[in-house]
Amino acid sequence: MLWNACSIKNKLFYFQFLIYAKSPSIIAITETWLLPQILNNEIIPAGYQNFHRDRINGIGGGILLAISNSFMPSHSYICSQTSEFLQVQIERNPPPPFFVVLLILPLKAFHLCIVFQHLHHNLAPYSFLLVKFLMY
């Protein structure tokens, strides 16, 4: 499930209803508008491992990936403290693992080159990439 929330706090009831009704294995949310002090279990119900990047200043932005525990998510990678980039490794049996990547990306050639170079060198052939491009 991919959702551009534009603030998840004021849509929390609807969002949690969708999760209970659809039981998605992977939840990707952009524009969460959350603050770091909000706990994962306030947003995502039990049964998921949550990874999120909130904007440092708490104004707009923010991304969240929630992966069902049945997928065995093992760890996440964050490009930098200021980026809206999450990469979560999911273990599989048999190997190899695959990755889920969620990022918000400004449409600037410099950013595109850096991000896609990282993805090319660090992702397994079995990867799922979710990108939101910003137009400004």
C-alpha positions as CSV (number, residue, x, y, z in Angstrom):
1,M,0.0,0.0,0.0
2,L,1.4,3.4,-1.0
3,W,-0.1,6.5,0.4
4,N,0.7,10.3,0.2
5,A,-0.9,11.2,3.5
6,C,-0.4,15.0,3.7
7,S,-0.5,14.6,7.5
8,I,-1.4,11.2,8.8
9,K,-2.4,12.5,12.2
10,N,-5.7,14.0,11.0
11,K,-6.5,10.8,9.0
12,L,-5.5,8.3,11.5
13,F,-8.9,6.6,12.0
14,Y,-9.3,6.1,8.2
15,F,-5.7,4.9,7.8
16,Q,-6.0,2.3,10.6
17,F,-9.3,1.2,9.1
18,L,-7.6,0.6,5.8
19,I,-4.8,-1.4,7.4
20,Y,-7.3,-3.7,9.3
21,A,-9.5,-4.1,6.3
22,K,-6.8,-4.8,3.7
23,S,-3.9,-6.2,5.8
24,P,-1.2,-5.0,3.4
25,S,2.2,-6.7,3.7
26,I,4.1,-3.4,2.9
27,I,2.9,0.0,3.8
28,A,4.7,3.0,2.4
29,I,3.6,6.5,3.4
30,T,5.0,9.9,2.2
31,E,4.2,13.3,3.7
32,T,3.5,11.8,7.1
33,W,4.1,15.2,8.8
34,L,5.1,13.4,12.0
35,L,7.4,14.5,14.8
36,P,10.2,12.1,16.1
37,Q,8.5,11.9,19.5
38,I,5.4,10.2,18.1
39,L,5.6,6.4,18.9
40,N,5.3,3.9,16.1
41,N,2.5,2.0,17.8
42,E,0.4,5.2,17.8
43,I,0.3,5.0,14.0
44,I,0.8,1.4,12.9
45,P,-1.0,-1.5,14.6
46,A,0.9,-4.5,16.0
47,G,2.2,-7.1,13.4
48,Y,4.5,-4.6,11.5
49,Q,8.0,-3.4,12.0
50,N,8.2,0.3,11.4
51,F,10.9,2.5,9.9
52,H,10.5,6.2,9.5
53,R,12.3,9.4,8.7
54,D,10.7,12.6,10.1
55,R,11.7,16.1,9.1
56,I,14.0,17.5,11.7
57,N,12.1,20.8,11.8
58,G,8.8,18.9,12.0
59,I,7.2,20.9,9.2
60,G,5.8,18.7,6.4
61,G,7.6,15.9,4.7
62,G,8.5,12.6,6.4
63,I,8.3,9.0,5.2
64,L,7.3,5.7,6.8
65,L,7.7,2.1,5.8
66,A,5.9,-0.6,7.7
67,I,6.7,-4.2,6.8
68,S,4.7,-7.1,8.0
69,N,6.6,-9.3,10.5
70,S,5.9,-12.3,8.3
71,F,8.4,-10.8,5.8
72,M,11.3,-10.8,8.4
73,P,12.5,-7.2,7.9
74,S,16.1,-7.2,9.2
75,H,17.5,-3.6,9.1
76,S,17.2,-0.3,7.5
77,Y,19.6,2.1,5.9
78,I,19.3,5.9,5.9
79,C,21.4,8.0,3.4
80,S,21.8,11.0,5.7
81,Q,20.2,12.7,8.7
82,T,18.4,15.1,6.4
83,S,17.3,12.9,3.5
84,E,13.9,11.3,3.1
85,F,15.3,8.0,2.0
86,L,14.6,4.6,3.6
87,Q,16.0,1.2,2.5
88,V,14.8,-1.9,4.4
89,Q,16.3,-5.3,3.9
90,I,13.9,-8.2,4.0
91,E,15.3,-11.7,4.5
92,R,14.1,-14.6,2.4
93,N,14.4,-18.3,2.7
94,P,16.1,-19.3,0.5
95,P,18.3,-16.2,0.0
96,P,19.1,-13.7,-1.4
97,P,17.3,-11.0,0.5
98,F,15.4,-8.2,-1.2
99,F,15.1,-4.5,-0.4
100,V,12.2,-2.1,-0.2
101,V,13.2,1.5,-0.9
102,L,11.1,4.6,-0.3
103,L,12.3,8.1,-1.1
104,I,11.2,11.5,-1.8
105,L,13.3,13.0,-4.5
106,P,13.6,16.5,-5.8
107,L,13.8,16.7,-9.6
108,K,17.3,17.9,-9.8
109,A,19.9,16.1,-11.9
110,F,22.5,16.2,-9.1
111,H,20.2,14.5,-6.6
112,L,19.1,11.9,-9.2
113,C,22.7,10.9,-10.1
114,I,23.7,10.5,-6.4
115,V,20.6,8.5,-5.4
116,F,20.6,6.2,-8.5
117,Q,24.3,5.6,-8.2
118,H,23.8,4.4,-4.6
119,L,20.9,2.3,-5.6
120,H,22.8,0.7,-8.5
121,H,25.7,-0.3,-6.3
122,N,23.8,-1.3,-3.2
123,L,20.6,-3.0,-4.1
124,A,20.1,-6.6,-4.9
125,P,18.4,-7.6,-8.2
126,Y,15.3,-8.3,-6.1
127,S,14.3,-4.8,-5.0
128,F,11.1,-2.8,-4.8
129,L,11.6,0.9,-5.3
130,L,9.0,3.5,-4.5
131,V,9.8,7.1,-5.5
132,K,7.9,10.3,-5.1
133,F,9.3,13.1,-7.3
134,L,9.0,16.7,-6.1
135,M,8.3,19.4,-8.7
136,Y,9.7,22.8,-7.7
